[in-house]
């Protein structure tokens, strides 16, 4: 009798497992488990996991781009207004270009798996062995160097929030140069966004002229450096013109060749350092001879230099993973962060007029990016890279 009893017990256990399996198939938990099994067996789902990786890279790009945009302007502003010896902005531009050049060279070395011989051969062939192609980068390098120096002039004479908002005119200048140089067609929504952007910046500048006399914009107690808002405004306008032209010209170069962004950064850095040294000698040569190249350099100044160099390298990552909406969203967040930090640490006075103007600019930035994403794209078969 023991054997049948054992068989009955075994049959009972099997039935329980059978009903448990059926219930798992019916229940959400069981459905989830079976779906996971099917998901693991389905090779087509590898693309989905890849898209999740891209999504994570987009999220990371958003965070990094936002923090870099906001922190660079805020740290430059703070470093240019605190009491003590003031560093030469021209030297900071040269140092930033130097760090960016070194970083780009190391990235190319990593792409060659640390093989120094192949690395040197590649650089020699790409730069020295192709002088005409390398010479093309001298124009954007010159303009970028002028732009970086103008940014220091502008931020030294405008509060961080006003500069951050006004600097978004680079979207307008980039769009106009794209239409002229790249023959791009803007959508109706993009033109509307550009008009909104222009109006928003105008409102911010009008209110800045009214409240400047009331706001000291001094982050710490001590001597207040003389501010010239009109010089700052003209400098930021000139900087946006430089940004628009150089950006479109650089895009045209990238589309006309197969060279990597890192190689282009090396070429830009070579010219940028040389041009920056010439400009530094013309503007501050005598003062640097008297007080030294690194006069006024503190930990904060080095942070500014590294941040500016990092921003130049970040462009390559953003171009690969971020779309126009993401970049616009990051810019909008950076403006908001700059405004809040300026209120609490720079005695910046928010009022209804500034909020209205900044709101128009933020909305315009987002709308422009969204309209660009919905624009019809040319067929790959008919597209031809434009060469310079």
BELHU-V755133 format. One record per helix or strand of 2 or more residues. SS is the DSSP state (hx for helix, st for strand). FROM is the first residue (numbers start at 1). LEN is the number of residues. If there is no record, write none. Layout:
# BELHU-V755133
ss = [SS:SS]
from = [FROM:FROM]
len = [LEN:LEN]
This chain:
# BELHU-V755133
ss = [hx:hx:hx:hx:hx:hx:hx:hx:hx:hx:hx:hx:hx:hx:hx]
from = [2:28:43:89:116:131:137:160:169:188:229:261:299:324:352]
len = [25:14:39:23:13:5:21:7:13:24:27:31:23:22:22]
